[in-house]
Amino acid sequence: MPSSIFHQDSFKHTSYSIMETSWGLSSYQWWRDGARGS
């Protein structure tokens, strides 16, 4: 397997992980703000 393809694959996986993490953090922030407001 060419290393360039592997690098592209792992980079894509990292991007997805970062997106999932930031989405989880922002939704947690929203949930915490809503819980505190009510």
N, C-alpha and C positions, 0 to 999 in steps of 0.2 A: 504493500500500500504506500503510495507516495506520501512523503511527510507533509506536503503542502495541503493535501486533502484532509489529512488528520488534523493539521493546525486549524484549518477552516472549520472543521467539525467541532473541535473543542472550543473554539472562539464562539461559535453559534450557541453551544450549550451554556457557556458562561454568560452570554447575553441574556438567554432565557432565565437563568438563575437570578441574575440581577433584577430583571423585570419582575419576576415573581416575588422576590424579596421586597422590593420597593412597593409593590402593590399590596403585599401583606402588611407592611408597616403603615402605609397611608390608610388602609381600611381599619387597622387597629386604632390609629389616631382618631379616625372619624367615630369609631364605636365608643372610645373613651370619652371624647368630647360630648357625644350624645348622652351617654350615661350620666355624666357629670351635670349636664344641663337639665335633665328631667328630675 
